[in-house]
Amino acid sequence: MSGNVGQKNTRLVRKLVFIVLAMFGFGYALVPLYDVFCDITGLNGKTNKDAVAEVVYEIDKSREITIEFITSVNNSAPIAFTTEKYKMKIHPGQYYTVNFYAKNETDKKMLARAIPSVTPGLAAEYLEKIECFCFSDQTFEPNQGKSMPVRFVVNPELPARYKTITLAYTFFDNTKKSLKNNKG
């Protein structure tokens, strides 16, 4: 009888090990799966990570879209961050530039990165940025403030159901991360 119990325990241990390995594999694959899911559904409002070439579009003067700009700062980033305009009316196909302003509020050099997002997420593919401070890390000298432009266009192929697009930026302090990467 003890041999039968031993076989049952061995099978149970194998099943548990398999379940643990499957859970670990699923957790490991979750980030790439989420990225694929967002690409397919258009969720998460990820914008292009690189500048796109300026293309001449036919400006759709019959449509007016409201673009809202939201600025925020991660709790650990000692930066003042704002925009010159919080809202503007635009025509699809016409290029616009809006300036953002950030200031290092410390007496130390800082490296920071702005992460953009677009709401509704499905509109992100139609918001094309030609120039953006979010494409690379921004270096700030102690107490330095600077104006940073974003040049963009909304592709006229944007479905008519979209009347408002929100472009939000969150600034993160990357100084410590940069120092770790430079130490090798």
C-alpha positions in Angstrom: 0.0 0.0 0.0 2.8 2.4 0.7 4.1 1.9 -2.9 0.7 3.1 -4.2 0.8 6.2 -2.0 4.4 6.9 -3.2 3.3 6.7 -6.8 0.4 9.1 -6.1 2.7 11.5 -4.4 5.2 11.4 -7.3 2.4 12.1 -9.8 1.1 15.0 -7.6 4.6 16.5 -7.4 5.0 16.2 -11.2 1.7 17.9 -11.8 2.6 20.7 -9.3 6.0 21.3 -10.9 4.3 21.4 -14.4 1.7 23.9 -13.1 4.5 26.1 -11.6 6.5 26.0 -14.8 3.4 26.8 -16.9 2.6 29.8 -14.6 6.1 31.1 -14.9 6.1 30.7 -18.7 2.8 32.5 -18.9 4.0 35.4 -16.7 7.2 35.7 -18.8 5.2 35.8 -22.0 2.6 38.3 -20.7 4.4 41.5 -21.7 5.0 40.5 -25.4 1.4 39.1 -25.6 0.1 42.4 -24.2 2.1 44.4 -26.8 0.6 42.2 -29.6 -2.9 42.6 -28.1 -2.4 46.4 -28.0 -1.1 46.4 -31.6 -4.1 44.4 -32.9 -6.8 46.3 -30.9 -5.2 49.7 -30.9 -5.6 49.9 -27.1 -3.0 51.6 -24.8 -2.6 54.7 -27.0 1.0 54.1 -27.8 2.3 56.8 -30.3 5.2 56.4 -32.7 8.6 56.3 -31.0 10.4 58.0 -33.8 9.8 61.0 -36.0 7.9 60.5 -39.2 8.6 62.3 -42.4 6.5 65.4 -43.1 4.0 64.5 -45.8 1.8 66.9 -47.7 -1.8 66.1 -46.9 -4.9 67.7 -48.2 -6.2 69.8 -45.3 -9.8 68.9 -44.4 -11.2 72.3 -43.5 -14.7 70.8 -43.1 -13.6 68.9 -40.0 -12.5 70.3 -36.7 -10.9 68.2 -34.0 -10.1 69.2 -30.4 -6.6 68.3 -29.3 -6.1 68.3 -25.5 -2.6 68.3 -23.9 -2.0 66.9 -20.5 1.3 67.1 -18.6 2.3 65.2 -15.5 5.4 64.3 -13.7 6.3 61.0 -12.0 6.5 61.3 -8.3 10.3 60.8 -8.2 11.0 63.5 -10.9 11.8 66.9 -9.5 10.6 68.7 -12.7 8.1 71.5 -13.3 6.3 70.6 -16.5 3.6 72.4 -18.4 2.3 73.2 -21.9 1.6 76.6 -23.6 -1.8 75.4 -24.7 -4.1 72.9 -22.9 -6.5 72.6 -25.8 -6.7 73.6 -29.5 -8.9 73.1 -32.4 -7.2 71.7 -35.5 -8.0 70.6 -39.0 -6.8 67.1 -40.1 -4.0 67.3 -42.6 -2.6 70.6 -41.3 0.6 70.7 -39.3 0.8 72.4 -35.9 3.4 73.1 -33.3 2.8 73.4 -29.6 5.5 74.1 -27.0 6.0 72.4 -23.7 8.1 73.8 -20.9 10.1 71.8 -18.3 12.4 73.0 -15.6 14.9 71.0 -13.5 14.0 72.1 -9.9 17.3 70.7 -8.4 20.8 71.9 -8.2 22.1 68.8 -9.9 22.3 67.8 -13.6 19.3 65.6 -14.6 18.4 63.3 -17.4 14.7 62.9 -18.0 12.3 61.2 -20.4 8.8 62.0 -21.4 6.5 59.1 -22.2 3.5 59.9 -24.4 0.1 58.4 -24.6 -3.0 59.1 -26.7 -6.6 58.8 -25.8 -8.6 57.2 -27.4 -6.0 54.6 -28.1 -7.3 53.8 -31.6 -6.6 57.4 -32.6 -2.9 57.0 -31.8 -2.0 55.7 -35.3 -3.4 58.9 -36.9 -1.5 61.3 -34.7 1.8 61.7 -36.5 4.7 63.5 -34.7 7.4 65.0 -36.9 9.3 66.5 -33.9 9.0 65.7 -30.2 11.0 66.0 -27.1 9.7 62.5 -26.2 11.9 60.8 -28.9 15.0 61.0 -26.7 16.2 61.7 -23.1 16.3 65.4 -22.2 19.4 66.7 -20.3 18.8 69.5 -17.9 21.5 71.4 -16.2 20.9 72.5 -12.5 17.8 74.7 -12.3 17.6 74.9 -16.1 14.3 75.3 -17.9 13.7 74.8 -21.6 11.0 75.1 -24.2 10.4 71.9 -26.1 8.3 71.8 -29.3 6.1 69.1 -30.6 5.2 69.3 -34.3 2.4 67.1 -35.3 -0.4 66.4 -37.8 -3.6 64.4 -37.6 -3.9 62.2 -40.6 -7.1 63.1 -42.5 -7.9 59.4 -42.6 -8.9 59.6 -38.9 -12.4 58.2 -38.7 -15.1 60.8 -38.3 -16.3 59.5 -35.0 -13.2 61.0 -33.3 -13.9 64.6 -32.2 -11.4 64.9 -29.4 -7.9 63.5 -29.0 -5.9 63.8 -25.8 -2.1 63.7 -26.0 -0.6 63.2 -22.5 3.1 63.3 -21.5 4.5 62.0 -18.2 8.1 63.0 -17.4 10.4 60.5 -15.6 13.7 61.1 -14.0 16.2 58.8 -15.7 19.4 60.2 -14.1 20.0 57.1 -11.8 19.2 54.7 -14.6 21.7 56.5 -16.9 24.4 56.4 -14.3 23.9 52.6 -13.8 24.1 52.1 -17.6 27.3 54.2 -17.9 29.1 52.2 -15.1 28.8 49.1 -17.3 
